Amino acid sequence: MEKRMTRLLHVLEAEFALFWILVVAGCVLYETDVLPQGSMVGDAQAEYILQTVGILLTVCLIPLSLRMFSLSLTRYVRQLSLPEALVSYRRWCEIRLAMLLAPALFNLTVYYTTLDVTCLLCMGMLLVASLFCVPGRGRLMRELDLQKDEPEK
């Protein structure tokens, strides 16, 4: 079982790293003019709609992703046997990260197409929220209630 937990942690760490790599790669592609910048500058209606959607996605998905994950742990995942719990834990971690990645990339795109910092700030909030999802052995043990009882002193 220790092997499965280690393998799960490696997969989750790779997915978390991929989250950051995709965001950085998007920035690099826009900054090197591989992807076009400023295509919506001057179109007030399009800028307003895109920024509103970016803000709403950020405001809705940050708390939803974090709260949904904790609810799924308490109501569902902890009730399963350990092998099933590990599979479900991975799935919920991936869903949570995807719920943060989609609006982060959307806000990045809106920022570079409108050149307005509102969506850049939203993207920053999403990146900070992703730091609540950093995988680790201690976190896995705590969230699945696998910690061994320490002897009293």
C-alpha positions in Angstrom: 0.0 0.0 0.0 3.0 2.3 0.7 4.0 1.9 -3.0 0.5 3.0 -4.2 0.6 6.0 -1.9 4.1 7.0 -3.1 3.0 6.6 -6.8 -0.1 8.6 -6.2 1.9 11.4 -4.6 4.3 11.4 -7.6 1.4 11.7 -10.0 -0.2 14.5 -8.0 3.1 16.4 -7.8 3.5 16.0 -11.6 0.0 17.3 -12.2 0.6 20.3 -9.9 3.8 21.1 -11.7 2.0 20.8 -15.0 -0.5 23.4 -13.7 2.3 25.9 -13.2 4.1 24.9 -16.4 1.0 25.6 -18.5 0.5 29.1 -16.9 4.2 30.0 -17.4 4.2 28.6 -20.9 1.1 30.8 -21.7 2.9 33.8 -20.4 6.0 33.0 -22.4 4.0 32.4 -25.6 2.3 35.8 -25.2 5.4 37.7 -24.3 7.4 36.3 -27.2 4.6 37.2 -29.6 3.9 33.7 -30.6 0.3 34.4 -29.6 -1.2 37.8 -30.5 -1.5 40.5 -27.9 -4.0 43.3 -27.6 -6.5 42.1 -30.2 -9.5 43.4 -28.2 -8.0 46.7 -27.1 -10.5 49.5 -27.9 -13.5 47.2 -28.1 -15.2 48.3 -24.8 -18.1 45.9 -25.0 -15.9 42.9 -25.6 -13.4 43.9 -22.9 -16.3 44.4 -20.4 -17.8 41.0 -21.1 -14.5 39.1 -21.0 -13.4 40.8 -17.8 -16.7 40.2 -16.2 -16.6 36.5 -17.1 -13.1 36.2 -15.8 -14.0 37.9 -12.5 -17.1 35.7 -12.0 -15.1 32.5 -12.8 -12.5 33.5 -10.3 -14.9 34.5 -7.6 -17.1 31.4 -8.0 -14.5 28.7 -8.7 -11.9 29.4 -6.0 -14.2 28.8 -3.0 -16.2 26.1 -4.9 -13.1 24.1 -5.7 -11.7 24.2 -2.2 -15.0 23.6 -0.4 -16.2 20.9 -2.7 -12.9 19.0 -2.1 -13.3 19.1 1.6 -16.9 18.1 1.5 -16.1 15.2 -0.8 -13.4 14.1 1.7 -15.7 14.2 4.7 -18.8 12.7 3.1 -17.4 10.2 0.6 -13.7 9.5 0.3 -13.1 8.7 4.0 -15.9 6.1 4.0 -14.2 4.0 1.3 -11.6 1.3 1.7 -8.0 2.5 1.3 -7.4 1.4 -2.3 -10.7 3.0 -3.4 -10.1 6.0 -1.3 -6.7 6.6 -3.0 -8.3 6.5 -6.5 -11.1 8.8 -5.4 -8.7 11.2 -3.7 -6.7 11.4 -6.9 -9.8 12.1 -9.0 -10.9 14.9 -6.6 -7.5 16.5 -6.5 -7.5 16.5 -10.3 -10.9 18.1 -10.4 -9.9 20.7 -7.9 -6.8 21.6 -9.9 -8.7 21.7 -13.2 -11.3 24.1 -11.6 -8.4 26.4 -10.9 -6.5 25.9 -14.1 -9.4 26.7 -16.5 -10.1 30.2 -15.1 -6.4 30.9 -14.7 -5.8 30.3 -18.4 -8.9 32.2 -19.3 -7.9 35.2 -17.3 -4.4 35.0 -18.7 -5.8 35.1 -22.3 -8.2 37.9 -21.4 -5.3 39.9 -19.9 -3.2 39.6 -23.0 -6.1 40.3 -25.4 -7.4 43.3 -23.5 -4.2 44.5 -21.8 -6.2 45.4 -18.7 -4.7 44.3 -15.3 -8.1 43.2 -13.8 -7.8 39.7 -15.2 -4.1 39.6 -14.3 -5.1 40.1 -10.6 -7.7 37.4 -10.9 -5.1 35.1 -12.3 -2.8 35.9 -9.4 -5.6 35.0 -7.0 -6.1 31.7 -8.8 -2.3 31.0 -8.6 -2.3 31.7 -4.9 -5.4 29.5 -4.4 -3.5 26.7 -6.2 -0.9 26.8 -3.4 -3.6 25.3 -1.1 -3.5 22.3 -3.4 0.2 21.4 -3.1 0.4 17.6 -2.7 2.4 16.1 0.1 2.6 12.9 2.2 1.6 14.7 5.4 -1.4 16.3 3.7 -2.5 12.9 2.2 -2.2 11.2 5.5 -4.1 14.0 7.3 -6.9 14.3 4.6 -7.5 10.5 4.5 -7.2 10.1 8.3 -4.3 7.7 8.0 -2.1 9.2 10.7 -0.9 6.8 13.2 -1.8 7.6 16.8 1.3 8.8 18.5 2.0 7.4 22.0 1.2 9.8 24.8 4.2 11.2 26.7 
